[in-house]
C-alpha cells in the first residue's frame, strides 16, 4: 500500500506541469528579448537625436557665418 502523503503522479498531470514550465521559459525568453530590443531602440533614438541636433547646429553655424560675411 502507498502512504497517504505520497502524491499520485499521473501522465496528464505531468504533461500539464511540463507544459507550464515550458511556457514560463518561453515567456521569460520573450521578455528578455523585448527588454534587449527596447534598449537597442533607446540607443537608436539617442543617436537619431544627436544627428538631428548636429544637423541643426551645422545649419545655424552656416547661417551665422553668412551673417558675419555679409556684415562689413
PDB file with SEQRES, HELIX, SHEET and CRYST1 records, atoms N, CA, C and O in Angstrom:
SEQRES   1 A   72  UNK UNK UNK UNK UNK UNK UNK UNK UNK UNK UNK UNK UNK          
SEQRES   2 A   72  UNK UNK UNK UNK UNK UNK UNK UNK UNK UNK UNK UNK UNK          
SEQRES   3 A   72  UNK UNK UNK UNK UNK UNK UNK UNK UNK UNK UNK UNK UNK          
SEQRES   4 A   72  UNK UNK UNK UNK UNK UNK UNK UNK UNK UNK UNK UNK UNK          
SEQRES   5 A   72  UNK UNK UNK UNK UNK UNK UNK UNK UNK UNK UNK UNK UNK          
SEQRES   6 A   72  UNK UNK UNK UNK UNK UNK UNK                                  
HELIX    1 AA1 UNK A   11  UNK A   70  1                                  60    
CRYST1    1.000    1.000    1.000  90.00  90.00  90.00 P 1           1          
ATOM      1  N   UNK A   1       0.815  -1.188   0.000  1.00  0.00           N  
ATOM      2  CA  UNK A   1       0.000   0.000   0.000  1.00  0.00           C  
ATOM      3  C   UNK A   1       0.863   1.258   0.000  1.00  0.00           C  
ATOM      4  O   UNK A   1       2.004   1.242   0.461  1.00  0.00           O  
ATOM      5  N   UNK A   2       0.307   2.334  -0.517  1.00  0.00           N  
ATOM      6  CA  UNK A   2       1.024   3.606  -0.568  1.00  0.00           C  
ATOM      7  C   UNK A   2       0.736   4.420   0.685  1.00  0.00           C  
ATOM      8  O   UNK A   2      -0.361   4.367   1.242  1.00  0.00           O  
ATOM      9  N   UNK A   3       1.730   5.165   1.113  1.00  0.00           N  
ATOM     10  CA  UNK A   3       1.467   6.079   2.230  1.00  0.00           C  
ATOM     11  C   UNK A   3       0.522   7.189   1.776  1.00  0.00           C  
ATOM     12  O   UNK A   3       0.485   7.532   0.594  1.00  0.00           O  
ATOM     13  N   UNK A   4      -0.228   7.741   2.699  1.00  0.00           N  
ATOM     14  CA  UNK A   4      -1.209   8.784   2.397  1.00  0.00           C  
ATOM     15  C   UNK A   4      -0.547  10.067   1.875  1.00  0.00           C  
ATOM     16  O   UNK A   4      -1.145  10.773   1.062  1.00  0.00           O  
ATOM     17  N   UNK A   5       0.661  10.379   2.322  1.00  0.00           N  
ATOM     18  CA  UNK A   5       1.302  11.639   1.952  1.00  0.00           C  
ATOM     19  C   UNK A   5       1.941  11.610   0.565  1.00  0.00           C  
ATOM     20  O   UNK A   5       2.301  12.662   0.038  1.00  0.00           O  
ATOM     21  N   UNK A   6       2.087  10.448  -0.025  1.00  0.00           N  
ATOM     22  CA  UNK A   6       2.716  10.360  -1.338  1.00  0.00           C  
ATOM     23  C   UNK A   6       1.752  10.863  -2.407  1.00  0.00           C  
ATOM     24  O   UNK A   6       0.598  10.438  -2.467  1.00  0.00           O  
ATOM     25  N   UNK A   7       2.237  11.770  -3.247  1.00  0.00           N  
ATOM     26  CA  UNK A   7       1.391  12.332  -4.301  1.00  0.00           C  
ATOM     27  C   UNK A   7       1.303  11.350  -5.460  1.00  0.00           C  
ATOM     28  O   UNK A   7       2.272  10.674  -5.807  1.00  0.00           O  
ATOM     29  N   UNK A   8       0.139  11.295  -6.034  1.00  0.00           N  
ATOM     30  CA  UNK A   8      -0.076  10.424  -7.181  1.00  0.00           C  
ATOM     31  C   UNK A   8       0.319  11.195  -8.435  1.00  0.00           C  
ATOM     32  O   UNK A   8      -0.226  12.268  -8.695  1.00  0.00           O  
ATOM     33  N   UNK A   9       1.246  10.671  -9.206  1.00  0.00           N  
ATOM     34  CA  UNK A   9       1.727  11.334 -10.418  1.00  0.00           C  
ATOM     35  C   UNK A   9       1.133  10.629 -11.622  1.00  0.00           C  
ATOM     36  O   UNK A   9       1.497   9.497 -11.941  1.00  0.00           O  
ATOM     37  N   UNK A  10       0.216  11.315 -12.284  1.00  0.00           N  
ATOM     38  CA  UNK A  10      -0.390  10.726 -13.475  1.00  0.00           C  
ATOM     39  C   UNK A  10       0.178  11.411 -14.720  1.00  0.00           C  
ATOM     40  O   UNK A  10       0.687  12.529 -14.642  1.00  0.00           O  
ATOM     41  N   UNK A  11       0.091  10.753 -15.834  1.00  0.00           N  
ATOM     42  CA  UNK A  11       0.676  11.265 -17.077  1.00  0.00           C  
ATOM     43  C   UNK A  11       0.082  12.604 -17.500  1.00  0.00           C  
ATOM     44  O   UNK A  11       0.847  13.507 -17.840  1.00  0.00           O  
ATOM     45  N   UNK A  12      -1.254  12.786 -17.499  1.00  0.00           N  
ATOM     46  CA  UNK A  12      -1.781  14.100 -17.902  1.00  0.00           C  
ATOM     47  C   UNK A  12      -1.334  15.230 -16.972  1.00  0.00           C  
ATOM     48  O   UNK A  12      -1.073  16.346 -17.420  1.00  0.00           O  
ATOM     49  N   UNK A  13      -1.251  14.932 -15.688  1.00  0.00           N  
ATOM     50  CA  UNK A  13      -0.792  15.957 -14.745  1.00  0.00           C  
ATOM     51  C   UNK A  13       0.661  16.326 -14.976  1.00  0.00           C  
ATOM     52  O   UNK A  13       1.030  17.498 -14.903  1.00  0.00           O  
ATOM     53  N   UNK A  14       1.484  15.326 -15.256  1.00  0.00           N  
ATOM     54  CA  UNK A  14       2.898  15.592 -15.531  1.00  0.00           C  
ATOM     55  C   UNK A  14       3.068  16.362 -16.835  1.00  0.00           C  
ATOM     56  O   UNK A  14       3.926  17.239 -16.936  1.00  0.00           O  
ATOM     57  N   UNK A  15       2.251  16.033 -17.832  1.00  0.00           N  
ATOM     58  CA  UNK A  15       2.320  16.757 -19.111  1.00  0.00           C  
ATOM     59  C   UNK A  15       1.922  18.213 -18.915  1.00  0.00           C  
ATOM     60  O   UNK A  15       2.547  19.115 -19.472  1.00  0.00           O  
ATOM     61  N   UNK A  16       0.880  18.438 -18.122  1.00  0.00           N  
ATOM     62  CA  UNK A  16       0.433  19.803 -17.862  1.00  0.00           C  
ATOM     63  C   UNK A  16       1.511  20.592 -17.124  1.00  0.00           C  
ATOM     64  O   UNK A  16       1.769  21.751 -17.450  1.00  0.00           O  
ATOM     65  N   UNK A  17       2.133  19.972 -16.140  1.00  0.00           N  
ATOM     66  CA  UNK A  17       3.199  20.631 -15.389  1.00  0.00           C  
ATOM     67  C   UNK A  17       4.393  20.942 -16.293  1.00  0.00           C  
ATOM     68  O   UNK A  17       4.977  22.022 -16.201  1.00  0.00           O  
ATOM     69  N   UNK A  18       4.750  20.010 -17.154  1.00  0.00           N  
ATOM     70  CA  UNK A  18       5.859  20.237 -18.089  1.00  0.00           C  
ATOM     71  C   UNK A  18       5.515  21.363 -19.061  1.00  0.00           C  
ATOM     72  O   UNK A  18       6.368  22.186 -19.393  1.00  0.00           O  
ATOM     73  N   UNK A  19       4.262  21.393 -19.516  1.00  0.00           N  
ATOM     74  CA  UNK A  19       3.828  22.452 -20.430  1.00  0.00           C  
ATOM     75  C   UNK A  19       3.882  23.818 -19.734  1.00  0.00           C  
ATOM     76  O   UNK A  19       4.284  24.810 -20.341  1.00  0.00           O  
ATOM     77  N   UNK A  20       3.480  23.864 -18.475  1.00  0.00           N  
ATOM     78  CA  UNK A  20       3.532  25.121 -17.731  1.00  0.00           C  
ATOM     79  C   UNK A  20       4.972  25.596 -17.559  1.00  0.00           C  
ATOM     80  O   UNK A  20       5.248  26.787 -17.700  1.00  0.00           O  
ATOM     81  N   UNK A  21       5.884  24.690 -17.260  1.00  0.00           N  
ATOM     82  CA  UNK A  21       7.296  25.066 -17.123  1.00  0.00           C  
ATOM     83  C   UNK A  21       7.855  25.561 -18.455  1.00  0.00           C  
ATOM     84  O   UNK A  21       8.584  26.552 -18.500  1.00  0.00           O  
ATOM     85  N   UNK A  22       7.509  24.865 -19.537  1.00  0.00           N  
ATOM     86  CA  UNK A  22       7.976  25.270 -20.862  1.00  0.00           C  
ATOM     87  C   UNK A  22       7.416  26.640 -21.238  1.00  0.00           C  
ATOM     88  O   UNK A  22       8.137  27.475 -21.783  1.00  0.00           O  
ATOM     89  N   UNK A  23       6.141  26.873 -20.951  1.00  0.00           N  
ATOM     90  CA  UNK A  23       5.533  28.175 -21.245  1.00  0.00           C  
ATOM     91  C   UNK A  23       6.224  29.283 -20.465  1.00  0.00           C  
ATOM     92  O   UNK A  23       6.469  30.363 -21.002  1.00  0.00           O  
ATOM     93  N   UNK A  24       6.537  29.021 -19.202  1.00  0.00           N  
ATOM     94  CA  UNK A  24       7.225  30.028 -18.393  1.00  0.00           C  
ATOM     95  C   UNK A  24       8.600  30.333 -18.977  1.00  0.00           C  
ATOM     96  O   UNK A  24       8.998  31.496 -19.049  1.00  0.00           O  
ATOM     97  N   UNK A  25       9.324  29.306 -19.392  1.00  0.00           N  
ATOM     98  CA  UNK A  25      10.638  29.528 -20.000  1.00  0.00           C  
ATOM     99  C   UNK A  25      10.523  30.341 -21.284  1.00  0.00           C  
ATOM    100  O   UNK A  25      11.339  31.226 -21.541  1.00  0.00           O  
ATOM    101  N   UNK A  26       9.507  30.039 -22.090  1.00  0.00           N  
ATOM    102  CA  UNK A  26       9.319  30.767 -23.342  1.00  0.00           C  
ATOM    103  C   UNK A  26       8.971  32.228 -23.074  1.00  0.00           C  
ATOM    104  O   UNK A  26       9.493  33.120 -23.742  1.00  0.00           O  
ATOM    105  N   UNK A  27       8.089  32.480 -22.099  1.00  0.00           N  
ATOM    106  CA  UNK A  27       7.726  33.860 -21.777  1.00  0.00           C  
ATOM    107  C   UNK A  27       8.908  34.623 -21.190  1.00  0.00           C  
ATOM    108  O   UNK A  27       9.079  35.810 -21.469  1.00  0.00           O  
ATOM    109  N   UNK A  28       9.721  33.956 -20.386  1.00  0.00           N  
ATOM    110  CA  UNK A  28      10.917  34.611 -19.848  1.00  0.00           C  
ATOM    111  C   UNK A  28      11.891  34.979 -20.964  1.00  0.00           C  
ATOM    112  O   UNK A  28      12.466  36.067 -20.954  1.00  0.00           O  
ATOM    113  N   UNK A  29      12.076  34.083 -21.916  1.00  0.00           N  
ATOM    114  CA  UNK A  29      12.965  34.362 -23.049  1.00  0.00           C  
ATOM    115  C   UNK A  29      12.409  35.504 -23.898  1.00  0.00           C  
ATOM    116  O   UNK A  29      13.161  36.365 -24.355  1.00  0.00           O  
ATOM    117  N   UNK A  30      11.096  35.509 -24.106  1.00  0.00           N  
ATOM    118  CA  UNK A  30      10.466  36.572 -24.881  1.00  0.00           C  
ATOM    119  C   UNK A  30      10.601  37.911 -24.166  1.00  0.00           C  
ATOM    120  O   UNK A  30      10.869  38.931 -24.801  1.00  0.00           O  
ATOM    121  N   UNK A  31      10.418  37.909 -22.857  1.00  0.00           N  
ATOM    122  CA  UNK A  31      10.569  39.128 -22.074  1.00  0.00           C  
ATOM    123  C   UNK A  31      11.996  39.660 -22.171  1.00  0.00           C  
ATOM    124  O   UNK A  31      12.209  40.866 -22.295  1.00  0.00           O  
ATOM    125  N   UNK A  32      12.963  38.762 -22.114  1.00  0.00           N  
ATOM    126  CA  UNK A  32      14.365  39.170 -22.233  1.00  0.00           C  
ATOM    127  C   UNK A  32      14.641  39.768 -23.614  1.00  0.00           C  
ATOM    128  O   UNK A  32      15.358  40.761 -23.733  1.00  0.00           O  
ATOM    129  N   UNK A  33      14.078  39.170 -24.638  1.00  0.00           N  
ATOM    130  CA  UNK A  33      14.264  39.715 -25.995  1.00  0.00           C  
ATOM    131  C   UNK A  33      13.631  41.092 -26.119  1.00  0.00           C  
ATOM    132  O   UNK A  33      14.210  41.986 -26.736  1.00  0.00           O  
ATOM    133  N   UNK A  34      12.434  41.276 -25.531  1.00  0.00           N  
ATOM    134  CA  UNK A  34      11.778  42.585 -25.584  1.00  0.00           C  
ATOM    135  C   UNK A  34      12.591  43.644 -24.848  1.00  0.00           C  
ATOM    136  O   UNK A  34      12.690  44.782 -25.307  1.00  0.00           O  
ATOM    137  N   UNK A  35      13.169  43.276 -23.717  1.00  0.00           N  
ATOM    138  CA  UNK A  35      14.000  44.230 -22.981  1.00  0.00           C  
ATOM    139  C   UNK A  35      15.220  44.629 -23.799  1.00  0.00           C  
ATOM    140  O   UNK A  35      15.584  45.804 -23.851  1.00  0.00           O  
ATOM    141  N   UNK A  36      15.849  43.646 -24.437  1.00  0.00           N  
ATOM    142  CA  UNK A  36      17.025  43.937 -25.262  1.00  0.00           C  
ATOM    143  C   UNK A  36      16.635  44.814 -26.457  1.00  0.00           C  
ATOM    144  O   UNK A  36      17.363  45.743 -26.809  1.00  0.00           O  
ATOM    145  N   UNK A  37      15.491  44.520 -27.078  1.00  0.00           N  
ATOM    146  CA  UNK A  37      15.020  45.317 -28.208  1.00  0.00           C  
ATOM    147  C   UNK A  37      14.705  46.742 -27.770  1.00  0.00           C  
ATOM    148  O   UNK A  37      15.014  47.697 -28.482  1.00  0.00           O  
ATOM    149  N   UNK A  38      14.090  46.884 -26.599  1.00  0.00           N  
ATOM    150  CA  UNK A  38      13.784  48.215 -26.091  1.00  0.00           C  
ATOM    151  C   UNK A  38      15.066  49.010 -25.828  1.00  0.00           C  
ATOM    152  O   UNK A  38      15.129  50.204 -26.120  1.00  0.00           O  
ATOM    153  N   UNK A  39      16.075  48.353 -25.283  1.00  0.00           N  
ATOM    154  CA  UNK A  39      17.354  49.014 -25.035  1.00  0.00           C  
ATOM    155  C   UNK A  39      17.990  49.463 -26.354  1.00  0.00           C  
ATOM    156  O   UNK A  39      18.516  50.572 -26.444  1.00  0.00           O  
ATOM    157  N   UNK A  40      17.941  48.602 -27.373  1.00  0.00           N  
ATOM    158  CA  UNK A  40      18.505  48.965 -28.675  1.00  0.00           C  
ATOM    159  C   UNK A  40      17.741  50.123 -29.302  1.00  0.00           C  
ATOM    160  O   UNK A  40      18.341  50.993 -29.933  1.00  0.00           O  
ATOM    161  N   UNK A  41      16.425  50.139 -29.132  1.00  0.00           N  
ATOM    162  CA  UNK A  41      15.625  51.240 -29.672  1.00  0.00           C  
ATOM    163  C   UNK A  41      15.957  52.554 -28.969  1.00  0.00           C  
ATOM    164  O   UNK A  41      16.010  53.603 -29.611  1.00  0.00           O  
ATOM    165  N   UNK A  42      16.181  52.505 -27.655  1.00  0.00           N  
ATOM    166  CA  UNK A  42      16.559  53.718 -26.932  1.00  0.00           C  
ATOM    167  C   UNK A  42      17.907  54.239 -27.414  1.00  0.00           C  
ATOM    168  O   UNK A  42      18.085  55.446 -27.581  1.00  0.00           O  
ATOM    169  N   UNK A  43      18.854  53.334 -27.636  1.00  0.00           N  
ATOM    170  CA  UNK A  43      20.163  53.752 -28.150  1.00  0.00           C  
ATOM    171  C   UNK A  43      20.030  54.362 -29.540  1.00  0.00           C  
ATOM    172  O   UNK A  43      20.672  55.368 -29.841  1.00  0.00           O  
ATOM    173  N   UNK A  44      19.198  53.756 -30.390  1.00  0.00           N  
ATOM    174  CA  UNK A  44      18.985  54.284 -31.736  1.00  0.00           C  
ATOM    175  C   UNK A  44      18.319  55.653 -31.681  1.00  0.00           C  
ATOM    176  O   UNK A  44      18.672  56.549 -32.447  1.00  0.00           O  
ATOM    177  N   UNK A  45      17.358  55.814 -30.777  1.00  0.00           N  
ATOM    178  CA  UNK A  45      16.690  57.104 -30.635  1.00  0.00           C  
ATOM    179  C   UNK A  45      17.684  58.178 -30.183  1.00  0.00           C  
ATOM    180  O   UNK A  45      17.654  59.307 -30.672  1.00  0.00           O  
ATOM    181  N   UNK A  46      18.555  57.820 -29.256  1.00  0.00           N  
ATOM    182  CA  UNK A  46      19.576  58.759 -28.783  1.00  0.00           C  
ATOM    183  C   UNK A  46      20.482  59.179 -29.933  1.00  0.00           C  
ATOM    184  O   UNK A  46      20.806  60.358 -30.072  1.00  0.00           O  
ATOM    185  N   UNK A  47      20.890  58.223 -30.752  1.00  0.00           N  
ATOM    186  CA  UNK A  47      21.742  58.543 -31.909  1.00  0.00           C  
ATOM    187  C   UNK A  47      21.009  59.421 -32.913  1.00  0.00           C  
ATOM    188  O   UNK A  47      21.594  60.332 -33.498  1.00  0.00           O  
ATOM    189  N   UNK A  48      19.726  59.142 -33.107  1.00  0.00           N  
ATOM    190  CA  UNK A  48      18.935  59.945 -34.040  1.00  0.00           C  
ATOM    191  C   UNK A  48      18.858  61.392 -33.572  1.00  0.00           C  
ATOM    192  O   UNK A  48      19.030  62.313 -34.370  1.00  0.00           O  
ATOM    193  N   UNK A  49      18.596  61.599 -32.266  1.00  0.00           N  
ATOM    194  CA  UNK A  49      18.520  62.965 -31.757  1.00  0.00           C  
ATOM    195  C   UNK A  49      19.874  63.664 -31.845  1.00  0.00           C  
ATOM    196  O   UNK A  49      19.926  64.859 -32.136  1.00  0.00           O  
ATOM    197  N   UNK A  50      20.958  62.953 -31.602  1.00  0.00           N  
ATOM    198  CA  UNK A  50      22.281  63.562 -31.757  1.00  0.00           C  
ATOM    199  C   UNK A  50      22.510  63.993 -33.204  1.00  0.00           C  
ATOM    200  O   UNK A  50      23.090  65.048 -33.460  1.00  0.00           O  
ATOM    201  N   UNK A  51      22.056  63.180 -34.137  1.00  0.00           N  
ATOM    202  CA  UNK A  51      22.186  63.527 -35.555  1.00  0.00           C  
ATOM    203  C   UNK A  51      21.349  64.757 -35.887  1.00  0.00           C  
ATOM    204  O   UNK A  51      21.810  65.656 -36.591  1.00  0.00           O  
ATOM    205  N   UNK A  52      20.120  64.796 -35.381  1.00  0.00           N  
ATOM    206  CA  UNK A  52      19.240  65.946 -35.642  1.00  0.00           C  
ATOM    207  C   UNK A  52      19.857  67.219 -35.073  1.00  0.00           C  
ATOM    208  O   UNK A  52      19.895  68.251 -35.744  1.00  0.00           O  
ATOM    209  N   UNK A  53      20.340  67.144 -33.830  1.00  0.00           N  
ATOM    210  CA  UNK A  53      20.959  68.326 -33.233  1.00  0.00           C  
ATOM    211  C   UNK A  53      22.237  68.719 -33.971  1.00  0.00           C  
ATOM    212  O   UNK A  53      22.529  69.907 -34.100  1.00  0.00           O  
ATOM    213  N   UNK A  54      22.989  67.760 -34.447  1.00  0.00           N  
ATOM    214  CA  UNK A  54      24.194  68.056 -35.215  1.00  0.00           C  
ATOM    215  C   UNK A  54      23.872  68.777 -36.513  1.00  0.00           C  
ATOM    216  O   UNK A  54      24.532  69.756 -36.863  1.00  0.00           O  
ATOM    217  N   UNK A  55      22.864  68.299 -37.226  1.00  0.00           N  
ATOM    218  CA  UNK A  55      22.459  68.942 -38.484  1.00  0.00           C  
ATOM    219  C   UNK A  55      21.936  70.345 -38.209  1.00  0.00           C  
ATOM    220  O   UNK A  55      22.259  71.281 -38.941  1.00  0.00           O  
ATOM    221  N   UNK A  56      21.128  70.501 -37.159  1.00  0.00           N  
ATOM    222  CA  UNK A  56      20.614  71.831 -36.812  1.00  0.00           C  
ATOM    223  C   UNK A  56      21.767  72.764 -36.444  1.00  0.00           C  
ATOM    224  O   UNK A  56      21.749  73.941 -36.803  1.00  0.00           O  
ATOM    225  N   UNK A  57      22.760  72.249 -35.737  1.00  0.00           N  
ATOM    226  CA  UNK A  57      23.923  73.066 -35.381  1.00  0.00           C  
ATOM    227  C   UNK A  57      24.701  73.519 -36.603  1.00  0.00           C  
ATOM    228  O   UNK A  57      25.149  74.663 -36.670  1.00  0.00           O  
ATOM    229  N   UNK A  58      24.862  72.633 -37.560  1.00  0.00           N  
ATOM    230  CA  UNK A  58      25.580  72.990 -38.792  1.00  0.00           C  
ATOM    231  C   UNK A  58      24.807  74.052 -39.564  1.00  0.00           C  
ATOM    232  O   UNK A  58      25.400  75.001 -40.076  1.00  0.00           O  
ATOM    233  N   UNK A  59      23.499  73.900 -39.651  1.00  0.00           N  
ATOM    234  CA  UNK A  59      22.676  74.892 -40.366  1.00  0.00           C  
ATOM    235  C   UNK A  59      22.771  76.252 -39.681  1.00  0.00           C  
ATOM    236  O   UNK A  59      22.935  77.274 -40.347  1.00  0.00           O  
ATOM    237  N   UNK A  60      22.668  76.263 -38.349  1.00  0.00           N  
ATOM    238  CA  UNK A  60      22.773  77.538 -37.626  1.00  0.00           C  
ATOM    239  C   UNK A  60      24.166  78.143 -37.766  1.00  0.00           C  
ATOM    240  O   UNK A  60      24.291  79.360 -37.896  1.00  0.00           O  
ATOM    241  N   UNK A  61      25.208  77.328 -37.743  1.00  0.00           N  
ATOM    242  CA  UNK A  61      26.575  77.839 -37.900  1.00  0.00           C  
ATOM    243  C   UNK A  61      26.770  78.434 -39.287  1.00  0.00           C  
ATOM    244  O   UNK A  61      27.399  79.482 -39.435  1.00  0.00           O  
ATOM    245  N   UNK A  62      26.233  77.771 -40.298  1.00  0.00           N  
ATOM    246  CA  UNK A  62      26.350  78.314 -41.665  1.00  0.00           C  
ATOM    247  C   UNK A  62      25.586  79.624 -41.791  1.00  0.00           C  
ATOM    248  O   UNK A  62      26.059  80.555 -42.442  1.00  0.00           O  
ATOM    249  N   UNK A  63      24.409  79.707 -41.178  1.00  0.00           N  
ATOM    250  CA  UNK A  63      23.636  80.951 -41.235  1.00  0.00           C  
ATOM    251  C   UNK A  63      24.381  82.072 -40.508  1.00  0.00           C  
ATOM    252  O   UNK A  63      24.447  83.196 -41.005  1.00  0.00           O  
ATOM    253  N   UNK A  64      24.934  81.773 -39.348  1.00  0.00           N  
ATOM    254  CA  UNK A  64      25.688  82.772 -38.591  1.00  0.00           C  
ATOM    255  C   UNK A  64      26.927  83.220 -39.366  1.00  0.00           C  
ATOM    256  O   UNK A  64      27.263  84.404 -39.378  1.00  0.00           O  
ATOM    257  N   UNK A  65      27.597  82.274 -40.007  1.00  0.00           N  
ATOM    258  CA  UNK A  65      28.774  82.609 -40.808  1.00  0.00           C  
ATOM    259  C   UNK A  65      28.369  83.484 -41.995  1.00  0.00           C  
ATOM    260  O   UNK A  65      29.115  84.384 -42.382  1.00  0.00           O  
ATOM    261  N   UNK A  66      27.205  83.228 -42.569  1.00  0.00           N  
ATOM    262  CA  UNK A  66      26.719  84.066 -43.667  1.00  0.00           C  
ATOM    263  C   UNK A  66      26.457  85.491 -43.210  1.00  0.00           C  
ATOM    264  O   UNK A  66      26.743  86.445 -43.934  1.00  0.00           O  
ATOM    265  N   UNK A  67      25.907  85.638 -41.993  1.00  0.00           N  
ATOM    266  CA  UNK A  67      25.692  86.984 -41.452  1.00  0.00           C  
ATOM    267  C   UNK A  67      27.013  87.701 -41.192  1.00  0.00           C  
ATOM    268  O   UNK A  67      27.129  88.905 -41.422  1.00  0.00           O  
ATOM    269  N   UNK A  68      28.010  86.954 -40.712  1.00  0.00           N  
ATOM    270  CA  UNK A  68      29.311  87.574 -40.456  1.00  0.00           C  
ATOM    271  C   UNK A  68      29.987  88.001 -41.754  1.00  0.00           C  
ATOM    272  O   UNK A  68      30.640  89.043 -41.797  1.00  0.00           O  
ATOM    273  N   UNK A  69      29.838  87.218 -42.798  1.00  0.00           N  
ATOM    274  CA  UNK A  69      30.445  87.569 -44.092  1.00  0.00           C  
ATOM    275  C   UNK A  69      29.711  88.724 -44.756  1.00  0.00           C  
ATOM    276  O   UNK A  69      30.324  89.505 -45.483  1.00  0.00           O  
ATOM    277  N   UNK A  70      28.411  88.846 -44.519  1.00  0.00           N  
ATOM    278  CA  UNK A  70      27.630  89.916 -45.144  1.00  0.00           C  
ATOM    279  C   UNK A  70      27.860  91.250 -44.442  1.00  0.00           C  
ATOM    280  O   UNK A  70      27.797  92.298 -45.084  1.00  0.00           O  
ATOM    281  N   UNK A  71      28.123  91.231 -43.158  1.00  0.00           N  
ATOM    282  CA  UNK A  71      28.339  92.475 -42.407  1.00  0.00           C  
ATOM    283  C   UNK A  71      29.791  92.936 -42.606  1.00  0.00           C  
ATOM    284  O   UNK A  71      30.720  92.131 -42.541  1.00  0.00           O  
ATOM    285  N   UNK A  72      29.972  94.254 -42.852  1.00  0.00           N  
ATOM    286  CA  UNK A  72      31.342  94.757 -43.075  1.00  0.00           C  
ATOM    287  C   UNK A  72      32.142  94.861 -41.812  1.00  0.00           C  
ATOM    288  O   UNK A  72      33.303  95.267 -41.848  1.00  0.00           O  
TER     289      UNK A  72                                                      
END                                                                             
